[in-house]
Amino acid sequence: MSNITESLEKAMELEGAMCVALVDSESGMILGQQGGGVDIELAAAGNTEVVRAKLKTMRSLDLDDSIHDILITLGKQYHIIRPLAQNEGVFMYLVLDKSHSNLALARRKVQDVESRLAL
């Protein structure tokens, strides 16, 4: 099991990683963060709304399922949002430089970091 700082440092080891945060999806507040290049507080609050909207849509569709991750592909960046399976109400948010990262590897790394995280 890893603590928040160690987990976020592991995520930042990914090639192309710009910043990462652990976010409380109830409030949009950051529990921990690493890196820069993005206004992570603003992004965390905005992506809290993305997670809430997806969960609301899933409930409306009566889907008995869970979100593994949400991927937002921009022209120059990948944004990965991964709700923590073991900590409902918390998600990991990772921003990658698209030209210097491997999306498949990043998704696997986020999954691995999440599985080792202890809150």
C-alpha positions as CSV (number, residue, x, y, z in Angstrom):
1,M,0.0,0.0,0.0
2,S,1.2,3.5,-0.9
3,N,0.4,6.9,0.6
4,I,-0.9,9.7,-1.5
5,T,2.5,11.4,-2.1
6,E,4.2,8.2,-3.1
7,S,1.3,7.2,-5.4
8,L,1.3,10.6,-7.2
9,E,5.1,10.5,-7.6
10,K,4.8,7.0,-9.2
11,A,2.2,8.4,-11.7
12,M,4.5,11.3,-12.5
13,E,7.2,8.8,-13.6
14,L,5.3,8.2,-16.8
15,E,6.9,9.7,-19.9
16,G,4.9,12.8,-20.9
17,A,3.2,13.2,-17.4
18,M,2.6,16.9,-16.8
19,C,0.6,16.7,-13.6
20,V,-1.5,14.4,-11.5
21,A,-4.0,14.9,-8.6
22,L,-6.2,13.0,-6.3
23,V,-9.6,14.7,-6.1
24,D,-12.6,14.4,-3.8
25,S,-15.5,14.1,-6.2
26,E,-18.0,15.4,-3.7
27,S,-16.3,18.8,-3.3
28,G,-13.9,19.0,-6.2
29,M,-11.1,19.7,-3.7
30,I,-7.6,18.3,-4.3
31,L,-6.3,15.8,-1.7
32,G,-2.8,15.7,-3.2
33,Q,-1.0,16.9,-6.4
34,Q,2.2,16.7,-8.3
35,G,3.5,18.5,-11.4
36,G,2.4,21.6,-13.2
37,G,1.6,23.1,-16.5
38,V,-2.2,23.1,-15.9
39,D,-4.3,25.0,-13.4
40,I,-4.9,21.7,-11.5
41,E,-7.3,23.2,-9.0
42,L,-9.6,24.5,-11.8
43,A,-9.2,21.3,-13.8
44,A,-10.0,19.2,-10.7
45,A,-13.2,21.1,-10.0
46,G,-14.3,21.0,-13.7
47,N,-13.6,17.3,-14.0
48,T,-15.6,16.6,-10.8
49,E,-18.6,17.8,-12.9
50,V,-17.6,15.4,-15.6
51,V,-17.6,12.5,-13.2
52,R,-20.9,13.6,-11.6
53,A,-22.5,13.9,-15.1
54,K,-21.4,10.4,-16.2
55,L,-22.6,8.9,-12.9
56,K,-26.0,10.6,-13.3
57,T,-26.3,9.4,-16.9
58,M,-25.5,5.9,-15.8
59,R,-28.2,6.0,-13.1
60,S,-30.7,7.4,-15.7
61,L,-29.9,4.6,-18.0
62,D,-30.3,2.1,-15.1
63,L,-26.8,0.8,-15.8
64,D,-25.5,-1.6,-13.1
65,D,-21.8,-0.8,-13.8
66,S,-18.9,1.3,-12.7
67,I,-16.5,3.7,-14.4
68,H,-13.0,2.4,-14.9
69,D,-11.7,5.5,-16.5
70,I,-12.7,8.5,-18.5
71,L,-10.4,9.7,-21.3
72,I,-10.4,13.2,-22.7
73,T,-8.3,13.6,-25.8
74,L,-7.3,17.1,-26.7
75,G,-5.1,18.3,-29.5
76,K,-1.9,18.3,-27.4
77,Q,-2.9,16.4,-24.2
78,Y,-4.5,13.3,-22.8
79,H,-6.6,13.7,-19.6
80,I,-7.3,10.5,-17.7
81,I,-9.9,10.5,-14.9
82,R,-10.0,7.3,-12.9
83,P,-12.4,6.9,-10.0
84,L,-10.9,4.8,-7.2
85,A,-12.6,1.5,-6.8
86,Q,-11.7,1.1,-3.2
87,N,-12.4,4.8,-2.2
88,E,-15.8,5.8,-3.6
89,G,-15.9,9.6,-4.0
90,V,-12.3,10.0,-5.0
91,F,-10.7,10.0,-8.4
92,M,-7.2,10.3,-9.9
93,Y,-6.7,12.9,-12.6
94,L,-3.6,12.7,-14.8
95,V,-2.6,15.1,-17.6
96,L,-0.2,13.9,-20.2
97,D,1.6,15.6,-23.1
98,K,0.2,13.7,-26.0
99,S,3.4,14.0,-28.1
100,H,5.5,12.4,-25.4
101,S,3.3,9.7,-23.9
102,N,2.0,6.3,-24.6
103,L,-1.8,6.2,-23.8
104,A,-2.0,2.4,-23.3
105,L,1.0,2.4,-20.9
106,A,-0.5,5.4,-19.0
107,R,-3.8,3.8,-18.5
108,R,-2.1,0.7,-17.1
109,K,0.1,2.7,-14.8
110,V,-2.8,4.7,-13.4
111,Q,-4.6,1.4,-12.8
112,D,-1.5,0.0,-11.0
113,V,-1.0,3.2,-8.9
114,E,-4.7,3.1,-7.9
115,S,-4.5,-0.5,-6.8
116,R,-1.6,0.3,-4.4
117,L,-3.1,3.5,-3.0
118,A,-4.1,3.5,0.6
119,L,-6.2,6.4,1.9
